[in-house]
Amino acid sequence: MGDLVIGARSGAGEPEGSGGRAAWSADAVTPSAPAEEAAAQSADGHGDGAGDVPPPLPGESGPADGTEEQPPRNERKPRSFWKELPILIGIALVLALVIKTFFVQAFSIPSESMQNTLQVGDRVLVDKLTPWFGAEPERGEVVVFHDPGGWLADEPTQESSNSFVRGVQDVLSFVGLMPSDNEKDLIKRVIAVGGDTVECEGDGPVKVNGIALDEPYVYPGNTPCGTKPFGPLKVPDGRIWVMGDHRADSLDSRFHMDQPGGGAVPVDDVIGRAFVVAWPVNRWSTLSVPDTFDQKGLAAAVPAVPAAAGTVGAVALLPLVRRLRNRPDRDRRS
C-alpha cells in the first residue's frame, strides 16, 4: 500500500502516520493553488481530516460542496418499438374481445329482408350492454337474434375457400373486429312484445292491441301484410313478434306460426339492438324507433282490461265496505 501514490506530478511522497492512505497533492484540490492554500483549506474543515471526503482525482469533477458523489444509477433502456408492438396488439385484442362480449358487436347484413332501412353489405353495430341489465326488446327496435330453430335451415354459410383468409376471418370475428360469416343470426324489426295482440288482414295495416301502425319504413310497393296476412294472435310472454321491412322478401314470424311460440322469438335469443349503420361511410345513420310506436293506446291497450275489471270490482264492493264501516257505530249505540 505504501508504494501507491496518487498525483505523482507533484513529486510528493506519502506522509507519516497515514496508515497506508494515499497522499493528495495540492493540484489534486486545485491544480494551480499553492501548498499554503491547501493547508488553509485543511484548517477550516475543508481539507484533509477526520470525516473529510478527499477531493476528486486530477481530471475528475466532483461536487462543489465536498459531499460524496453518488454513483450513477443503472437506467433502463427503453424497449424498441418492435418489441412493444406484440404487447400493444395483445392488449388491443383483449379490449376488442371484452367490448364484443359485453358492449358492442358488428354484424353484416346478408339479405334484402330489411330494405330499404338496411341494404346488403351494410355493417350495423349492436348494443349488447343493456340486456345485461335486464332490458328487453321494445316495439319498433331493430334487433339481432339467434335462429330460434329452422328459420335459416336452408341458408348456406358464406365462408371463403382460402383457408388462410378463413382463419383470419375467424380470429377477427371472434374478437368482434369483423362480422362472422358462419353464424346463423337474423335481423328484424320488433312489432309486438309479450302480451300484445297483433294482426294484419288483407292489405293491412298491421294492428297491435287494436291500434293501427303507420309504417313508412316498409319497402316501397309492399303492403304491410306482404303476402302473408295473419292474426289476430297473442304474443306469449317472454317472446317478441318480428317482421322484416321488406315484407314481400322476409321469412319472419309470419312464416313460422306452426313452430313453438307461434312464430314469436324468445327474448333469450336476442343478442341486442342494432342502433347505428356504421359502414359504408356514406350509409351512416342511426336506427331509431319510429314515432308510430309511441302512440298512447299502443302500450296502454294491454293493461286496459285488468284496469277496467278492477274498477268494476271496486264499485261492486263499495256498499259492503260502507256497511262494514258503519257496523261499529250501531254496536256502540246498542
ZADO-1210 file (C-alpha; in nm, 4 decimals, padded with zeros to 6 digits):
<atoms>
<atom x="00.0000" y="00.0000" z="00.0000" code="MET" pos="1"/>
<atom x="00.2908" y="00.2382" z="00.0732" code="GLY" pos="2"/>
<atom x="00.4027" y="00.2443" z="-00.2884" code="ASP" pos="3"/>
<atom x="00.0654" y="00.3776" z="-00.4160" code="LEU" pos="4"/>
<atom x="00.0938" y="00.7462" z="-00.4911" code="VAL" pos="5"/>
<atom x="-00.1857" y="00.9480" z="-00.6499" code="ILE" pos="6"/>
<atom x="-00.0960" y="01.2850" z="-00.8008" code="GLY" pos="7"/>
<atom x="00.2565" y="01.1825" z="-00.8875" code="ALA" pos="8"/>
<atom x="00.3102" y="01.5014" z="-01.0891" code="ARG" pos="9"/>
<atom x="00.3813" y="01.6997" z="-00.7674" code="SER" pos="10"/>
<atom x="00.6502" y="01.4553" z="-00.6626" code="GLY" pos="11"/>
<atom x="00.5015" y="01.4453" z="-00.3073" code="ALA" pos="12"/>
<atom x="00.5529" y="01.1231" z="-00.1121" code="GLY" pos="13"/>
<atom x="00.3319" y="00.9548" z="00.1411" code="GLU" pos="14"/>
<atom x="00.3137" y="01.1429" z="00.4747" code="PRO" pos="15"/>
<atom x="00.3886" y="00.9757" z="00.8016" code="GLU" pos="16"/>
<atom x="00.1065" y="00.8299" z="01.0056" code="GLY" pos="17"/>
<atom x="-00.1167" y="00.7967" z="00.7058" code="SER" pos="18"/>
<atom x="-00.1548" y="00.4263" z="00.7678" code="GLY" pos="19"/>
<atom x="-00.1194" y="00.3488" z="00.4022" code="GLY" pos="20"/>
<atom x="-00.3621" y="00.6232" z="00.2977" code="ARG" pos="21"/>
<atom x="-00.2708" y="00.7715" z="-00.0335" code="ALA" pos="22"/>
<atom x="-00.1294" y="01.1264" z="-00.0208" code="ALA" pos="23"/>
<atom x="-00.3124" y="01.4003" z="-00.2106" code="TRP" pos="24"/>
<atom x="-00.1085" y="01.6703" z="-00.3814" code="SER" pos="25"/>
<atom x="-00.2056" y="02.0347" z="-00.3877" code="ALA" pos="26"/>
<atom x="-00.3010" y="02.0168" z="-00.7539" code="ASP" pos="27"/>
<atom x="-00.5498" y="01.7409" z="-00.6617" code="ALA" pos="28"/>
<atom x="-00.7521" y="02.0150" z="-00.4873" code="VAL" pos="29"/>
<atom x="-00.6955" y="02.2925" z="-00.7372" code="THR" pos="30"/>
<atom x="-00.4249" y="02.2398" z="-00.9944" code="PRO" pos="31"/>
<atom x="-00.2925" y="02.5993" z="-00.9644" code="SER" pos="32"/>
<atom x="-00.3250" y="02.6537" z="-00.5844" code="ALA" pos="33"/>
<atom x="-00.0094" y="02.6777" z="-00.3736" code="PRO" pos="34"/>
<atom x="00.0590" y="02.4493" z="-00.0768" code="ALA" pos="35"/>
<atom x="-00.0390" y="02.7211" z="00.1735" code="GLU" pos="36"/>
<atom x="-00.3890" y="02.7472" z="00.0276" code="GLU" pos="37"/>
<atom x="-00.4282" y="02.3724" z="00.0567" code="ALA" pos="38"/>
<atom x="-00.3200" y="02.3883" z="00.4215" code="ALA" pos="39"/>
<atom x="-00.5716" y="02.6629" z="00.4890" code="ALA" pos="40"/>
<atom x="-00.8486" y="02.4524" z="00.3436" code="GLN" pos="41"/>
<atom x="-00.7467" y="02.1719" z="00.5784" code="SER" pos="42"/>
<atom x="-00.7564" y="02.4078" z="00.8774" code="ALA" pos="43"/>
<atom x="-01.1080" y="02.5423" z="00.8197" code="ASP" pos="44"/>
<atom x="-01.2544" y="02.1935" z="00.7789" code="GLY" pos="45"/>
<atom x="-01.2368" y="02.1634" z="00.4057" code="HIS" pos="46"/>
<atom x="-00.9044" y="01.9923" z="00.3846" code="GLY" pos="47"/>
<atom x="-00.7810" y="01.6504" z="00.4796" code="ASP" pos="48"/>
<atom x="-00.9119" y="01.5443" z="00.8207" code="GLY" pos="49"/>
<atom x="-01.1344" y="01.3006" z="01.0058" code="ALA" pos="50"/>
<atom x="-01.4609" y="01.2558" z="00.8253" code="GLY" pos="51"/>
<atom x="-01.3456" y="01.4669" z="00.5320" code="ASP" pos="52"/>
<atom x="-01.4092" y="01.3481" z="00.1809" code="VAL" pos="53"/>
<atom x="-01.0985" y="01.3509" z="-00.0327" code="PRO" pos="54"/>
<atom x="-01.1093" y="01.5831" z="-00.3288" code="PRO" pos="55"/>
<atom x="-01.1538" y="01.4375" z="-00.6759" code="PRO" pos="56"/>
<atom x="-00.8622" y="01.2986" z="-00.8659" code="LEU" pos="57"/>
<atom x="-00.6901" y="01.5158" z="-01.1239" code="PRO" pos="58"/>
<atom x="-00.9011" y="01.5311" z="-01.4349" code="GLY" pos="59"/>
<atom x="-01.2194" y="01.4366" z="-01.2461" code="GLU" pos="60"/>
<atom x="-01.5026" y="01.6658" z="-01.1456" code="SER" pos="61"/>
<atom x="-01.6648" y="01.6432" z="-00.8063" code="GLY" pos="62"/>
<atom x="-01.9420" y="01.8200" z="-00.6163" code="PRO" pos="63"/>
<atom x="-01.8626" y="02.1770" z="-00.5216" code="ALA" pos="64"/>
<atom x="-01.9645" y="02.1366" z="-00.1579" code="ASP" pos="65"/>
<atom x="-01.7359" y="01.8404" z="-00.0984" code="GLY" pos="66"/>
<atom x="-02.0187" y="01.5922" z="-00.0419" code="THR" pos="67"/>
<atom x="-01.9764" y="01.2404" z="-00.1639" code="GLU" pos="68"/>
<atom x="-02.0915" y="01.1945" z="-00.5199" code="GLU" pos="69"/>
<atom x="-02.3471" y="00.9168" z="-00.5666" code="GLN" pos="70"/>
<atom x="-02.2631" y="00.6504" z="-00.8208" code="PRO" pos="71"/>
<atom x="-02.4710" y="00.6749" z="-01.1395" code="PRO" pos="72"/>
<atom x="-02.7894" y="00.4696" z="-01.1324" code="ARG" pos="73"/>
<atom x="-02.8459" y="00.1954" z="-01.3816" code="ASN" pos="74"/>
<atom x="-03.1096" y="00.3426" z="-01.6129" code="GLU" pos="75"/>
<atom x="-03.3224" y="00.1016" z="-01.8147" code="ARG" pos="76"/>
<atom x="-03.3010" y="00.1419" z="-02.1837" code="LYS" pos="77"/>
<atom x="-03.6427" y="00.1936" z="-02.3481" code="PRO" pos="78"/>
<atom x="-03.7715" y="-00.1044" z="-02.5395" code="ARG" pos="79"/>
<atom x="-03.7683" y="-00.0839" z="-02.9109" code="SER" pos="80"/>
<atom x="-04.0956" y="-00.0320" z="-03.0970" code="PHE" pos="81"/>
<atom x="-04.0829" y="-00.3802" z="-03.2483" code="TRP" pos="82"/>
<atom x="-04.0560" y="-00.5404" z="-02.9038" code="LYS" pos="83"/>
<atom x="-04.3543" y="-00.3419" z="-02.7739" code="GLU" pos="84"/>
<atom x="-04.5694" y="-00.3988" z="-03.0829" code="LEU" pos="85"/>
<atom x="-04.6795" y="-00.7559" z="-02.9901" code="PRO" pos="86"/>
<atom x="-04.7766" y="-00.6338" z="-02.6409" code="ILE" pos="87"/>
<atom x="-04.9834" y="-00.3495" z="-02.7860" code="LEU" pos="88"/>
<atom x="-05.1531" y="-00.5870" z="-03.0297" code="ILE" pos="89"/>
<atom x="-05.2324" y="-00.8288" z="-02.7476" code="GLY" pos="90"/>
<atom x="-05.3856" y="-00.5527" z="-02.5337" code="ILE" pos="91"/>
<atom x="-05.5910" y="-00.4298" z="-02.8304" code="ALA" pos="92"/>
<atom x="-05.7251" y="-00.7803" z="-02.8996" code="LEU" pos="93"/>
<atom x="-05.8197" y="-00.8339" z="-02.5351" code="VAL" pos="94"/>
<atom x="-06.0019" y="-00.4991" z="-02.5241" code="LEU" pos="95"/>
<atom x="-06.1792" y="-00.5793" z="-02.8508" code="ALA" pos="96"/>
<atom x="-06.2885" y="-00.9170" z="-02.7140" code="LEU" pos="97"/>
<atom x="-06.4259" y="-00.7565" z="-02.3968" code="VAL" pos="98"/>
<atom x="-06.6106" y="-00.4914" z="-02.5981" code="ILE" pos="99"/>
<atom x="-06.7565" y="-00.7548" z="-02.8307" code="LYS" pos="100"/>
<atom x="-06.8669" y="-00.9769" z="-02.5422" code="THR" pos="101"/>
<atom x="-07.0236" y="-00.7147" z="-02.3183" code="PHE" pos="102"/>
<atom x="-07.0757" y="-00.3895" z="-02.5091" code="PHE" pos="103"/>
<atom x="-07.0948" y="-00.3657" z="-02.8896" code="VAL" pos="104"/>
<atom x="-07.0642" y="-00.6119" z="-03.1763" code="GLN" pos="105"/>
<atom x="-07.0617" y="-00.5589" z="-03.5525" code="ALA" pos="106"/>
<atom x="-07.2907" y="-00.7558" z="-03.7816" code="PHE" pos="107"/>
<atom x="-07.3132" y="-00.7734" z="-04.1605" code="SER" pos="108"/>
<atom x="-07.6445" y="-00.7608" z="-04.3479" code="ILE" pos="109"/>
<atom x="-07.6564" y="-01.0653" z="-04.5783" code="PRO" pos="110"/>
<atom x="-08.0041" y="-01.0348" z="-04.7344" code="SER" pos="111"/>
<atom x="-08.2664" y="-00.7897" z="-04.8605" code="GLU" pos="112"/>
<atom x="-08.5246" y="-00.8622" z="-04.5906" code="SER" pos="113"/>
<atom x="-08.4744" y="-00.5236" z="-04.4166" code="MET" pos="114"/>
<atom x="-08.4698" y="-00.2985" z="-04.7231" code="GLN" pos="115"/>
<atom x="-08.4794" y="-00.0050" z="-04.7551" code="ASN" pos="116"/>
<atom x="-08.3772" y="00.0501" z="-04.3944" code="THR" pos="117"/>
<atom x="-08.0749" y="-00.1786" z="-04.4381" code="LEU" pos="118"/>
<atom x="-07.9005" y="-00.2791" z="-04.7582" code="GLN" pos="119"/>
<atom x="-07.6985" y="-00.5911" z="-04.8368" code="VAL" pos="120"/>
<atom x="-07.3414" y="-00.5388" z="-04.7143" code="GLY" pos="121"/>
<atom x="-07.4262" y="-00.2790" z="-04.4510" code="ASP" pos="122"/>
<atom x="-07.2439" y="-00.3144" z="-04.1192" code="ARG" pos="123"/>
<atom x="-07.4508" y="-00.2413" z="-03.8115" code="VAL" pos="124"/>
<atom x="-07.3394" y="-00.2012" z="-03.4514" code="LEU" pos="125"/>
<atom x="-07.5438" y="-00.3898" z="-03.1942" code="VAL" pos="126"/>
<atom x="-07.5818" y="-00.2834" z="-02.8321" code="ASP" pos="127"/>
<atom x="-07.5175" y="-00.5866" z="-02.6115" code="LYS" pos="128"/>
<atom x="-07.4826" y="-00.3980" z="-02.2834" code="LEU" pos="129"/>
<atom x="-07.8427" y="-00.3107" z="-02.1936" code="THR" pos="130"/>
<atom x="-07.9675" y="-00.6736" z="-02.1998" code="PRO" pos="131"/>
<atom x="-07.7161" y="-00.7480" z="-01.9230" code="TRP" pos="132"/>
<atom x="-07.9142" y="-00.5101" z="-01.7011" code="PHE" pos="133"/>
<atom x="-08.2453" y="-00.6813" z="-01.7737" code="GLY" pos="134"/>
<atom x="-08.3631" y="-00.4560" z="-02.0579" code="ALA" pos="135"/>
<atom x="-08.5898" y="-00.6354" z="-02.3063" code="GLU" pos="136"/>
<atom x="-08.6624" y="-00.5513" z="-02.6706" code="PRO" pos="137"/>
<atom x="-08.9273" y="-00.2861" z="-02.7296" code="GLU" pos="138"/>
<atom x="-09.1684" y="-00.2290" z="-03.0148" code="ARG" pos="139"/>
<atom x="-09.0090" y="-00.0642" z="-03.3159" code="GLY" pos="140"/>
<atom x="-08.6495" y="-00.1604" z="-03.2391" code="GLU" pos="141"/>
<atom x="-08.4318" y="-00.3382" z="-03.4947" code="VAL" pos="142"/>
<atom x="-08.2813" y="-00.6396" z="-03.3193" code="VAL" pos="143"/>
<atom x="-08.0347" y="-00.9172" z="-03.3986" code="VAL" pos="144"/>
<atom x="-08.1201" y="-01.2624" z="-03.2654" code="PHE" pos="145"/>
<atom x="-08.0064" y="-01.6220" z="-03.2929" code="HIS" pos="146"/>
<atom x="-08.2009" y="-01.8565" z="-03.5159" code="ASP" pos="147"/>
<atom x="-08.4842" y="-01.9827" z="-03.2912" code="PRO" pos="148"/>
<atom x="-08.4776" y="-02.3107" z="-03.4844" code="GLY" pos="149"/>
<atom x="-08.5358" y="-02.3806" z="-03.8511" code="GLY" pos="150"/>
<atom x="-08.5519" y="-02.0211" z="-03.9725" code="TRP" pos="151"/>
<atom x="-08.2197" y="-02.0461" z="-04.1575" code="LEU" pos="152"/>
<atom x="-08.2106" y="-02.4198" z="-04.2169" code="ALA" pos="153"/>
<atom x="-08.1626" y="-02.3812" z="-04.5915" code="ASP" pos="154"/>
<atom x="-07.9381" y="-02.0766" z="-04.5837" code="GLU" pos="155"/>
<atom x="-07.5771" y="-02.1548" z="-04.6912" code="PRO" pos="156"/>
<atom x="-07.2873" y="-02.0106" z="-04.4929" code="THR" pos="157"/>
<atom x="-07.0645" y="-01.7624" z="-04.6738" code="GLN" pos="158"/>
<atom x="-06.7145" y="-01.8884" z="-04.5965" code="GLU" pos="159"/>
<atom x="-06.4032" y="-01.8178" z="-04.8006" code="SER" pos="160"/>
<atom x="-06.2455" y="-02.1050" z="-04.9922" code="SER" pos="161"/>
<atom x="-05.8981" y="-01.9853" z="-04.8876" code="ASN" pos="162"/>
<atom x="-05.8003" y="-02.1488" z="-04.5579" code="SER" pos="163"/>
<atom x="-05.5698" y="-01.8610" z="-04.4553" code="PHE" pos="164"/>
<atom x="-05.8349" y="-01.5960" z="-04.5244" code="VAL" pos="165"/>
<atom x="-06.0901" y="-01.8084" z="-04.3421" code="ARG" pos="166"/>
<atom x="-05.8587" y="-01.8337" z="-04.0410" code="GLY" pos="167"/>
<atom x="-05.8040" y="-01.4563" z="-04.0305" code="VAL" pos="168"/>
<atom x="-06.1798" y="-01.4007" z="-04.0575" code="GLN" pos="169"/>
<atom x="-06.2432" y="-01.6411" z="-03.7711" code="ASP" pos="170"/>
<atom x="-05.9920" y="-01.4625" z="-03.5461" code="VAL" pos="171"/>
<atom x="-06.1249" y="-01.1154" z="-03.6284" code="LEU" pos="172"/>
<atom x="-06.4868" y="-01.2218" z="-03.5891" code="SER" pos="173"/>
<atom x="-06.4030" y="-01.3889" z="-03.2562" code="PHE" pos="174"/>
<atom x="-06.2786" y="-01.0598" z="-03.1121" code="VAL" pos="175"/>
<atom x="-06.5578" y="-00.8619" z="-03.2780" code="GLY" pos="176"/>
<atom x="-06.3486" y="-00.6714" z="-03.5324" code="LEU" pos="177"/>
<atom x="-06.5263" y="-00.8396" z="-03.8223" code="MET" pos="178"/>
<atom x="-06.8745" y="-00.9892" z="-03.8643" code="PRO" pos="179"/>
<atom x="-06.8857" y="-01.3653" z="-03.8702" code="SER" pos="180"/>
<atom x="-06.9904" y="-01.5366" z="-04.1929" code="ASP" pos="181"/>
<atom x="-07.0870" y="-01.8700" z="-04.0422" code="ASN" pos="182"/>
<atom x="-07.3064" y="-01.7550" z="-03.7532" code="GLU" pos="183"/>
<atom x="-07.6769" y="-01.8014" z="-03.8199" code="LYS" pos="184"/>
<atom x="-07.8181" y="-01.4792" z="-03.6826" code="ASP" pos="185"/>
<atom x="-08.1106" y="-01.2760" z="-03.8098" code="LEU" pos="186"/>
<atom x="-08.2082" y="-00.9101" z="-03.8012" code="ILE" pos="187"/>
<atom x="-08.5717" y="-00.7929" z="-03.7949" code="LYS" pos="188"/>
<atom x="-08.7922" y="-00.5204" z="-03.6518" code="ARG" pos="189"/>
<atom x="-08.9876" y="-00.5813" z="-03.3305" code="VAL" pos="190"/>
<atom x="-09.3590" y="-00.5295" z="-03.3992" code="ILE" pos="191"/>
<atom x="-09.5123" y="-00.6648" z="-03.0780" code="ALA" pos="192"/>
<atom x="-09.3918" y="-00.7904" z="-02.7404" code="VAL" pos="193"/>
<atom x="-09.5176" y="-01.0474" z="-02.4925" code="GLY" pos="194"/>
<atom x="-09.8843" y="-00.9955" z="-02.4034" code="GLY" pos="195"/>
<atom x="-09.9633" y="-00.7931" z="-02.7192" code="ASP" pos="196"/>
<atom x="-10.2277" y="-00.8941" z="-02.9699" code="THR" pos="197"/>
<atom x="-10.1053" y="-00.8493" z="-03.3259" code="VAL" pos="198"/>
<atom x="-10.2836" y="-00.8900" z="-03.6600" code="GLU" pos="199"/>
<atom x="-10.2753" y="-00.7921" z="-04.0247" code="CYS" pos="200"/>
<atom x="-10.5652" y="-00.8614" z="-04.2586" code="GLU" pos="201"/>
<atom x="-10.5840" y="-00.8116" z="-04.6344" code="GLY" pos="202"/>
<atom x="-10.3692" y="-00.5163" z="-04.7351" code="ASP" pos="203"/>
<atom x="-10.3223" y="-00.4049" z="-04.3761" code="GLY" pos="204"/>
<atom x="-10.2446" y="-00.2100" z="-04.1771" code="PRO" pos="205"/>
<atom x="-10.0689" y="-00.4061" z="-03.9064" code="VAL" pos="206"/>
<atom x="-10.2515" y="-00.3623" z="-03.5759" code="LYS" pos="207"/>
<atom x="-10.1073" y="-00.4023" z="-03.2275" code="VAL" pos="208"/>
<atom x="-10.3618" y="-00.4208" z="-02.9477" code="ASN" pos="209"/>
<atom x="-10.6167" y="-00.2821" z="-03.1930" code="GLY" pos="210"/>
<atom x="-10.4047" y="00.0237" z="-03.2807" code="ILE" pos="211"/>
<atom x="-10.3097" y="00.0614" z="-03.6492" code="ALA" pos="212"/>
<atom x="-09.9432" y="00.1225" z="-03.7236" code="LEU" pos="213"/>
<atom x="-09.8231" y="00.3829" z="-03.9715" code="ASP" pos="214"/>
<atom x="-09.5158" y="00.2155" z="-04.1215" code="GLU" pos="215"/>
<atom x="-09.3192" y="00.4486" z="-04.3526" code="PRO" pos="216"/>
<atom x="-09.0208" y="00.2132" z="-04.3312" code="TYR" pos="217"/>
<atom x="-09.1977" y="-00.0641" z="-04.5285" code="VAL" pos="218"/>
<atom x="-09.0316" y="-00.1305" z="-04.8655" code="TYR" pos="219"/>
<atom x="-09.1937" y="00.0746" z="-05.1440" code="PRO" pos="220"/>
<atom x="-09.4573" y="-00.1254" z="-05.3316" code="GLY" pos="221"/>
<atom x="-09.5115" y="-00.3731" z="-05.0450" code="ASN" pos="222"/>
<atom x="-09.8303" y="-00.3941" z="-04.8420" code="THR" pos="223"/>
<atom x="-09.7991" y="-00.4055" z="-04.4606" code="PRO" pos="224"/>
<atom x="-09.9117" y="-00.7694" z="-04.4586" code="CYS" pos="225"/>
<atom x="-09.6949" y="-00.8648" z="-04.7535" code="GLY" pos="226"/>
<atom x="-09.8039" y="-01.1988" z="-04.8973" code="THR" pos="227"/>
<atom x="-09.8920" y="-01.3455" z="-04.5569" code="LYS" pos="228"/>
<atom x="-10.1852" y="-01.1947" z="-04.3630" code="PRO" pos="229"/>
<atom x="-10.2116" y="-01.3243" z="-04.0073" code="PHE" pos="230"/>
<atom x="-10.3908" y="-01.2968" z="-03.6741" code="GLY" pos="231"/>
<atom x="-10.5245" y="-01.1794" z="-03.4557" code="PRO" pos="232"/>
<atom x="-10.2938" y="-01.3698" z="-03.2229" code="LEU" pos="233"/>
<atom x="-10.1484" y="-01.3054" z="-02.8806" code="LYS" pos="234"/>
<atom x="-09.7715" y="-01.2994" z="-02.8373" code="VAL" pos="235"/>
<atom x="-09.6660" y="-01.5282" z="-02.5500" code="PRO" pos="236"/>
<atom x="-09.4864" y="-01.3738" z="-02.2542" code="ASP" pos="237"/>
<atom x="-09.1100" y="-01.3719" z="-02.2915" code="GLY" pos="238"/>
<atom x="-09.1309" y="-01.3584" z="-02.6722" code="ARG" pos="239"/>
<atom x="-09.1412" y="-01.0955" z="-02.9484" code="ILE" pos="240"/>
<atom x="-09.3152" y="-01.0791" z="-03.2858" code="TRP" pos="241"/>
<atom x="-09.0725" y="-00.9676" z="-03.5582" code="VAL" pos="242"/>
<atom x="-09.1137" y="-00.8669" z="-03.9210" code="MET" pos="243"/>
<atom x="-08.8765" y="-00.7506" z="-04.1933" code="GLY" pos="244"/>
<atom x="-08.9244" y="-00.4090" z="-04.3517" code="ASP" pos="245"/>
<atom x="-08.9224" y="-00.5742" z="-04.6954" code="HIS" pos="246"/>
<atom x="-09.2474" y="-00.7572" z="-04.6267" code="ARG" pos="247"/>
<atom x="-09.2540" y="-00.9446" z="-04.9595" code="ALA" pos="248"/>
<atom x="-08.9000" y="-01.0768" z="-04.9106" code="ASP" pos="249"/>
<atom x="-08.8761" y="-01.1602" z="-04.5412" code="SER" pos="250"/>
<atom x="-08.9313" y="-01.5029" z="-04.3857" code="LEU" pos="251"/>
<atom x="-09.0174" y="-01.3615" z="-04.0454" code="ASP" pos="252"/>
<atom x="-09.2619" y="-01.4542" z="-03.7679" code="SER" pos="253"/>
<atom x="-09.5486" y="-01.4809" z="-04.0198" code="ARG" pos="254"/>
<atom x="-09.3922" y="-01.7847" z="-04.1846" code="PHE" pos="255"/>
<atom x="-09.3143" y="-01.9778" z="-03.8654" code="HIS" pos="256"/>
<atom x="-09.6502" y="-01.9767" z="-03.6895" code="MET" pos="257"/>
<atom x="-09.6529" y="-02.3577" z="-03.6973" code="ASP" pos="258"/>
<atom x="-09.3453" y="-02.3717" z="-03.4729" code="GLN" pos="259"/>
<atom x="-09.3293" y="-02.3461" z="-03.0918" code="PRO" pos="260"/>
<atom x="-09.4244" y="-01.9970" z="-02.9802" code="GLY" pos="261"/>
<atom x="-09.6436" y="-01.9434" z="-03.2880" code="GLY" pos="262"/>
<atom x="-09.3628" y="-01.7702" z="-03.4761" code="GLY" pos="263"/>
<atom x="-09.2643" y="-01.5414" z="-03.1886" code="ALA" pos="264"/>
<atom x="-08.8935" y="-01.5268" z="-03.0995" code="VAL" pos="265"/>
<atom x="-08.7769" y="-01.5976" z="-02.7412" code="PRO" pos="266"/>
<atom x="-08.6325" y="-01.2898" z="-02.5747" code="VAL" pos="267"/>
<atom x="-08.3390" y="-01.5036" z="-02.4566" code="ASP" pos="268"/>
<atom x="-08.2343" y="-01.5487" z="-02.8216" code="ASP" pos="269"/>
<atom x="-08.1990" y="-01.1738" z="-02.8759" code="VAL" pos="270"/>
<atom x="-07.8354" y="-01.0631" z="-02.8980" code="ILE" pos="271"/>
<atom x="-07.9081" y="-00.6930" z="-02.8839" code="GLY" pos="272"/>
<atom x="-08.0482" y="-00.3875" z="-03.0541" code="ARG" pos="273"/>
<atom x="-07.8927" y="-00.2536" z="-03.3763" code="ALA" pos="274"/>
<atom x="-07.8554" y="00.1193" z="-03.3150" code="PHE" pos="275"/>
<atom x="-07.6376" y="00.2517" z="-03.5987" code="VAL" pos="276"/>
<atom x="-07.5309" y="00.1729" z="-03.9555" code="VAL" pos="277"/>
<atom x="-07.1540" y="00.2084" z="-03.9287" code="ALA" pos="278"/>
<atom x="-07.0414" y="00.1031" z="-04.2759" code="TRP" pos="279"/>
<atom x="-07.0157" y="00.2060" z="-04.5544" code="PRO" pos="280"/>
<atom x="-06.9495" y="00.5639" z="-04.4537" code="VAL" pos="281"/>
<atom x="-07.1992" y="00.7112" z="-04.6988" code="ASN" pos="282"/>
<atom x="-07.4692" y="00.4929" z="-04.5411" code="ARG" pos="283"/>
<atom x="-07.4039" y="00.6038" z="-04.1837" code="TRP" pos="284"/>
<atom x="-07.7286" y="00.6551" z="-03.9932" code="SER" pos="285"/>
<atom x="-07.8937" y="00.5808" z="-03.6615" code="THR" pos="286"/>
<atom x="-08.1703" y="00.3207" z="-03.6260" code="LEU" pos="287"/>
<atom x="-08.4232" y="00.4998" z="-03.4110" code="SER" pos="288"/>
<atom x="-08.7701" y="00.3816" z="-03.3081" code="VAL" pos="289"/>
<atom x="-09.0406" y="00.5182" z="-03.5437" code="PRO" pos="290"/>
<atom x="-09.2950" y="00.7575" z="-03.3957" code="ASP" pos="291"/>
<atom x="-09.5856" y="00.5232" z="-03.4683" code="THR" pos="292"/>
<atom x="-09.4768" y="00.3045" z="-03.1774" code="PHE" pos="293"/>
<atom x="-09.5154" y="00.5990" z="-02.9384" code="ASP" pos="294"/>
<atom x="-09.8941" y="00.6065" z="-02.9750" code="GLN" pos="295"/>
<atom x="-10.0642" y="00.6323" z="-02.6372" code="LYS" pos="296"/>
<atom x="-10.3087" y="00.3471" z="-02.6822" code="GLY" pos="297"/>
<atom x="-10.0452" y="00.1048" z="-02.8093" code="LEU" pos="298"/>
<atom x="-09.8906" y="00.0155" z="-02.4752" code="ALA" pos="299"/>
<atom x="-10.1942" y="00.1051" z="-02.2670" code="ALA" pos="300"/>
<atom x="-10.4191" y="-00.1372" z="-02.4550" code="ALA" pos="301"/>
<atom x="-10.2700" y="-00.4378" z="-02.2778" code="VAL" pos="302"/>
<atom x="-10.3425" y="-00.3374" z="-01.9173" code="PRO" pos="303"/>
<atom x="-10.6777" y="-00.1734" z="-02.0078" code="ALA" pos="304"/>
<atom x="-10.8820" y="-00.4893" z="-01.9413" code="VAL" pos="305"/>
<atom x="-10.7324" y="-00.5585" z="-01.5964" code="PRO" pos="306"/>
<atom x="-10.7744" y="-00.1922" z="-01.5022" code="ALA" pos="307"/>
<atom x="-11.1393" y="-00.1903" z="-01.6108" code="ALA" pos="308"/>
<atom x="-11.2062" y="-00.5128" z="-01.4220" code="ALA" pos="309"/>
<atom x="-11.0506" y="-00.3621" z="-01.1104" code="GLY" pos="310"/>
<atom x="-11.2691" y="-00.0532" z="-01.1384" code="THR" pos="311"/>
<atom x="-11.5883" y="-00.2608" z="-01.1732" code="VAL" pos="312"/>
<atom x="-11.4872" y="-00.4752" z="-00.8767" code="GLY" pos="313"/>
<atom x="-11.4214" y="-00.1698" z="-00.6600" code="ALA" pos="314"/>
<atom x="-11.7649" y="-00.0238" z="-00.7409" code="VAL" pos="315"/>
<atom x="-11.9364" y="-00.3569" z="-00.6614" code="ALA" pos="316"/>
<atom x="-11.7609" y="-00.3824" z="-00.3251" code="LEU" pos="317"/>
<atom x="-11.8302" y="-00.0228" z="-00.2226" code="LEU" pos="318"/>
<atom x="-12.1687" y="-00.0958" z="-00.0447" code="PRO" pos="319"/>
<atom x="-12.0087" y="-00.3819" z="00.1505" code="LEU" pos="320"/>
<atom x="-11.7262" y="-00.1554" z="00.2607" code="VAL" pos="321"/>
<atom x="-11.9712" y="00.1087" z="00.3780" code="ARG" pos="322"/>
<atom x="-12.1724" y="-00.1472" z="00.5833" code="ARG" pos="323"/>
<atom x="-11.8584" y="-00.2746" z="00.7496" code="LEU" pos="324"/>
<atom x="-11.7559" y="00.0799" z="00.8308" code="ARG" pos="325"/>
<atom x="-12.0937" y="00.1666" z="00.9889" code="ASN" pos="326"/>
<atom x="-12.1298" y="-00.1556" z="01.1930" code="ARG" pos="327"/>
<atom x="-11.9184" y="-00.0407" z="01.4912" code="PRO" pos="328"/>
<atom x="-12.1393" y="00.2715" z="01.5245" code="ASP" pos="329"/>
<atom x="-12.4548" y="00.0595" z="01.5554" code="ARG" pos="330"/>
<atom x="-12.2839" y="-00.1659" z="01.8073" code="ASP" pos="331"/>
<atom x="-12.1930" y="00.1328" z="02.0228" code="ARG" pos="332"/>
<atom x="-12.5469" y="00.2750" z="02.0107" code="ARG" pos="333"/>
<atom x="-12.6982" y="-00.0576" z="02.1167" code="SER" pos="334"/>
</atoms>
